[in-house]
Amino acid sequence: MGEEERGCGWAGHVPLLQSARRGVRGLPRVSQSGGRATGRRVRGLFAPQMPMYKVRPFQGGPGSAVPPEHLPTCMYRLGSVHREPKAGPSPPAEQDEVDPSLQALESRQEEILKRLYELKAAVDSLSKMIQTPDADFDATNIIQADEHVPLTASSADLDNLLGKDYSALKDIVINANPSHPPLSLLVLHSLLCESYKVLSAVHTHSSVKSVPENLLKCFGDQAKKQSRHEYQLGFTLIWKDVSKPQMKFRIQTMCPIEGEGNIARFLFSLLGQKHNAVTATLIDSWVDTAIFQLQDGSSKEKAAVLRSMNAALGKASWLVGNELTLADIVAWCAIQTTGSTNSVPSNVQNWMKSCENLAPFNSVLKLLK
């Protein structure tokens, strides 16, 4: 078989195409057009013009190739956990998601701060008023304009103060130590006897071995001239070994009151005398000063209190205002307890004489002799 006959077989068709591409001499040349292989006559040999297989072009039109820098180098990207967060406002979605408990805590804190600012402003205004030179003058004007109620009261007023009780007598029980007799309570007892029908009684507790005779008769004659239900108020004094005076009233519903100053405040309120806020504050201040400094304080504190009293009594007849108050009662009794009546300033001496001219003070003064 010749060379031309070997190129006609189908078995040698693929080598024919490969040889045609390489340009083998004497073999038919095959051209590729549109992905189709065609043949032509070479030296009297005819190659069939029919498609063999389709080949996609390796290079397309212009711009179809993807640059290498645009090709992916990983499956997906993750942010670095070591990178610091960018400074800037948080997204709106995160701002809207606020814990309700934090909002409640913040509002509560703002409310507390607001109240603190208001209290601070109030304290600052009070301190400025006290430091003002005209503060005493203003307080004096207010005290003089106050309407004083006489030291008298009726049974209706007593019911309003202590509550109405149909079953038993309103009985006040006071425990006091005979070694430190509460003189102010004895003065107030005399004032109560001027306003009410008081059933008075004095007893001795087993904790006390002996009581002076004058203290056993501090309420005078205790003979009952009337039946119990005809009295408006009961006043029982028990001499007992206690550190400080104690008062009990309505044992079932009321806790005891301790301290001579506190008991004196309660008893004086039964007299029905009313004062405005400024006057009541000054009275309370003098009562505390007399109990804690004039009676129980050091020698320097007592001297300072006497100087303050002398200055106040140089402007008015009484410690507070132009009428006898609880401040005068407690302060006078404190001076008598300390035994410093001879070393007081001149204004205080005149004031003490004014107190002793009153019957309640005079009766207590007799007990000290």
For each residue, the residues with C-beta under 8 A, 3 or more apart:
1: 5 6
2: 5 6
3: 6 7 26
4: 7 8 26 43 44 45
5: 1 2 8
6: 1 2 3 9 12
7: 3 4 12 16 27 28 45
8: 4 5 12 45
9: 6 12 13
10: 13
11:
12: 6 7 8 9 15 16
13: 9 10 16 17
14: 17 18
15: 12 18 19
16: 7 12 13 19 20 27 28 30 47
17: 13 14 20 21 30 37 52
18: 14 15 21 22
19: 15 16 22 24 27
20: 16 17 23 24 27 28 29 30
21: 17 18 30
22: 18 19
23: 20 29
24: 19 20 27
25:
26: 3 4 42 43
27: 7 16 19 20 24 42
28: 7 16 20 39 40 41 42 45 47
29: 20 23 40 42
30: 16 17 20 21 37 38 39 47
31: 37 38 40
32: 35 36 37 55
33: 36 38
34:
35: 32 51 54 55 56 57
36: 32 33 51 52 54
37: 17 30 31 32 51 52 53
38: 30 31 33 47 49 50
39: 28 30 46 47 48 49
40: 28 29 31 47 49
41: 28 44 45 46 47
42: 26 27 28 29 45 47
43: 4 26
44: 4 41
45: 4 7 8 28 41 42
46: 39 41
47: 16 28 30 38 39 40 41 42
48: 39
49: 38 39 40
50: 38
51: 35 36 37 54
52: 17 36 37
53: 37
54: 35 36 51
55: 32 35
56: 35
57: 35 60
58:
59: 64 65
60: 57 64 65
61: 64
62:
63:
64: 59 60 61
65: 59 60
66: 70 71
67: 70 71
68: 71
69:
70: 66 67
71: 66 67 68
72: 75
73:
74: 77
75: 72
76:
77: 74
78:
79: 83
80: 83
81:
82:
83: 79 80
84:
85:
86:
87:
88:
89:
90: 94 95
91: 94 95
92: 95 96
93: 96 97
94: 90 91 97
95: 90 91 92 98
96: 92 93
97: 93 94
98: 95 102 103
99: 102 103
100: 103 104
101: 104 105
102: 98 99 105 106
103: 98 99 100 106 107
104: 100 101 107 108
105: 101 102 108 109
106: 102 103 109 110
107: 103 104 110 111
108: 104 105 111 112
109: 105 106 112 113
110: 106 107 113 114
111: 107 108 114 115
112: 108 109 115 116
113: 109 110 116 117
114: 110 111 117 118
115: 111 112 118 119
116: 112 113 119 120
117: 113 114 120 121
118: 114 115 121 122
119: 115 116 122 123
120: 116 117 123 124
121: 117 118 124 125
122: 118 119 125 126
123: 119 120 126 127
124: 120 121 127 128
125: 121 122 128 129
126: 122 123 129 130
127: 123 124 130 131
128: 124 125 131 132
129: 125 126 132 135 138
130: 126 127 135
131: 127 128 135
132: 128 129 135
133:
134: 137 138
135: 129 130 131 132 138 139
136: 139 140
137: 134 140 141
138: 129 134 135 141 142
139: 135 136 142 143 278 282
140: 136 137 143 144 315 316
141: 137 138 144 145
142: 138 139 145 146 276 278 279
143: 139 140 146 278 279 282 320 321
144: 140 141 321 322
145: 141 142
146: 142 143 275 276 279 321
147: 274
148: 273 275 321 323
149: 272 273 274
150: 273
151: 191 194 195 271 272 273 324
152: 194 195 271 272
153: 157 158 195 196 270 271 272
154: 157 158
155: 158 159 196 232
156: 159 160
157: 153 154 160 161 272
158: 153 154 155 161 162 170 196 232 233 270
159: 155 156 162 163 164
160: 156 157
161: 157 158 269 270 272
162: 158 159 165 170 249 270
163: 159
164: 159
165: 162 168 170
166:
167:
168: 165 171
169: 199 228 229 231 233 234
170: 158 162 165 232 233 234 249
171: 168 199 233 234 235 236 249
172: 233 234 235 236 247 248 249 267
173: 236 238 247 248 249
174: 182 185 235 236 237 238 245 246 247 248 263
175: 205 238 240 242 245 246 247 248
176: 180 181 182 185 237 238 239 240 242 245 246
177: 180 181 239 240 241 242 243 244 245
178: 181 208 211 212 215 239
179:
180: 176 177 337
181: 176 177 178 186 215 218 367
182: 174 176 185 186 245 260 263 264 333
183: 186 187 333 336 337 364 367 368
184: 187 188 260 264 329 330 333
185: 174 176 182 188 189 237 245 260 263 264 267
186: 181 182 183 189 190 218 363 364 367
187: 183 184 190 191 329 332 333 360 361 364
188: 184 185 191 192 264 267 268 329 360
189: 185 186 192 193 198 200 219 235 237 267
190: 186 187 193 194 359 360 363 364
191: 151 187 188 194 195 271 360
192: 188 189 195 196 198 233 235 267 270 271
193: 189 190 196 198 200
194: 151 152 190 191 360
195: 151 152 153 191 192 270 271 272
196: 153 155 158 192 193 232 233 270
197: 226 230 231 232 233
198: 189 192 193 231 232 233 234 235
199: 169 171 224 228 231 233 234 235
200: 189 193 219 220 222 235 236 237
201: 219 222 234 235 236 237
202: 215 216 217 218 219 222 236 237 238 239
203: 236 237 238 239
204: 208 211 216 238 239
205: 175 208 238 239 240 241
206:
207: 240 241
208: 178 204 205 211 239 240 241
209:
210:
211: 178 204 208 215 216 239
212: 178 215 216
213: 216 217
214: 217 218 367
215: 178 181 202 211 212 218 239 367
216: 202 204 211 212 213 239
217: 202 213 214 220
218: 181 186 202 214 215 237 367
219: 189 200 201 202 222 235 237
220: 200 217
221:
222: 200 201 202 219
223:
224: 199 227 228
225:
226: 197 230 231
227: 224 230
228: 169 199 224 231
229: 169
230: 197 226 227
231: 169 197 198 199 226 228 234
232: 155 158 170 196 197 198
233: 158 169 170 171 172 192 196 197 198 199 270
234: 169 170 171 172 198 199 201 231
235: 171 172 174 189 192 198 199 200 201 219
236: 171 172 173 174 200 201 202 203
237: 174 176 185 189 200 201 202 203 218 219
238: 173 174 175 176 202 203 204 205
239: 176 177 178 202 203 204 205 208 211 215 216
240: 175 176 177 205 207 208
241: 177 205 207 208
242: 175 176 177 245 246
243: 177
244: 177 258 259 260
245: 174 175 176 177 182 185 242 258 259 260 263
246: 174 175 176 242 256 257 258
247: 172 173 174 175 256 257 258 263 266
248: 172 173 174 175 251 254 256 257
249: 162 170 171 172 173 254 257 266
250: 253 254
251: 248 254
252:
253: 250
254: 248 249 250 251
255:
256: 246 247 248
257: 246 247 248 249 262 263 266
258: 244 245 246 247 262 263
259: 244 245 262 263 291
260: 182 184 185 244 245 263 264 291 330
261: 264 265 287 288 290 291 330
262: 257 258 259 265 266
263: 174 182 185 245 247 257 258 259 260 266 267
264: 182 184 185 188 260 261 267 268 287 326 329 330
265: 261 262 268 269 284 287 326
266: 247 249 257 262 263 269 270
267: 172 185 188 189 192 263 264 270 271
268: 188 264 265 271 273 326 329
269: 161 265 266 272
270: 153 158 161 162 192 195 196 233 266 267
271: 151 152 153 191 192 195 267 268
272: 149 151 152 153 157 161 195 269
273: 148 149 150 151 268 325
274: 147 149
275: 146 148 279 280 283 325
276: 142 146 279 280
277: 280 281
278: 139 142 143 281 282
279: 142 143 146 275 276 282 283 320 321 325
280: 275 276 277 283 284
281: 277 278 284 285
282: 139 143 278 279 285 286 320 327
283: 275 279 280 286 287 320 325 326 327
284: 265 280 281 287 288
285: 281 282 288 289
286: 282 283 289 290 319 320 327 330 331
287: 261 264 265 283 284 290 291 326 327 330
288: 261 284 285 291 292
289: 285 286 292 293 294 305 308 331
290: 261 286 287 293 294 295 305 327 330 331 333 334
291: 259 260 261 287 288 294 295 296 330 334
292: 288 289 295 296 297
293: 289 290 296 297 301 302 304 305
294: 289 290 291 297 301 302 305 306 331 334 335 338
295: 290 291 292 334 337 338
296: 291 292 293
297: 292 293 294 300 301 302 305
298: 301 302
299: 302 303
300: 297 303 304
301: 293 294 297 298 304 305
302: 293 294 297 298 299 305 306 338 340
303: 299 300 306 307
304: 293 300 301 307 308
305: 289 290 293 294 297 301 302 308 309
306: 294 302 303 309 310 340 344 345 348
307: 303 304 310 311 345
308: 289 304 305 311 312
309: 305 306 312 313 319 331 345 347 348 351
310: 306 307 313 314 344 345 346 347 348
311: 307 308 314 315 347
312: 308 309 315 316 319
313: 309 310 316 317 318 319 347 348 350 351
314: 310 311 347
315: 140 311 312
316: 140 312 313 319 320 321 322
317: 313 322 351 354
318: 313 321 322 323 324 325 327 328 351
319: 286 309 312 313 316 325 327 328 331 351
320: 143 279 282 283 286 316 325 327 328
321: 143 144 146 148 279 316 318 325
322: 144 316 317 318
323: 148 318
324: 151 318 328 329 355 358
325: 273 275 279 283 318 319 320 321 328 329
326: 264 265 268 283 287 329 330
327: 282 283 286 287 290 318 319 320 330 331
328: 318 319 320 324 325 331 332 351 355
329: 184 187 188 264 268 324 325 326 332 333
330: 184 260 261 264 286 287 290 291 326 327 333 334
331: 286 289 290 294 309 319 327 328 334 335
332: 187 328 329 335 336 352 355 361
333: 182 183 184 187 290 329 330 336 337 364
334: 290 291 294 295 330 331 337 338
335: 294 331 332 338 340 341 344 348 352
336: 183 332 333 339 341 364 365 368
337: 180 183 295 333 334
338: 294 295 302 334 335
339: 336
340: 302 306 335 343 344
341: 335 336 344 352
342:
343: 340
344: 306 310 335 340 341 348 349 352
345: 306 307 309 310 348 349
346: 310 349 350
347: 309 310 311 313 314 350 351
348: 306 309 310 313 335 344 345 351 352
349: 344 345 346 352 353
350: 313 346 347 353 354
351: 309 313 317 318 319 328 347 348 354 355
352: 332 335 341 344 348 349 355 356
353: 349 350 356 357
354: 317 350 351 357 358
355: 324 328 332 351 352 358 361
356: 352 353 361 362 365
357: 353 354 361 362
358: 324 354 355 361 362
359: 190 362 363
360: 187 188 190 191 194 363 364
361: 187 332 355 356 357 358 364 365
362: 356 357 358 359 365 366
363: 186 190 359 360 366 367
364: 183 186 187 190 333 336 360 361 367 368
365: 336 356 361 362 368 369
366: 362 363 369
367: 181 183 186 214 215 218 363 364
368: 183 336 364 365
369: 365 366
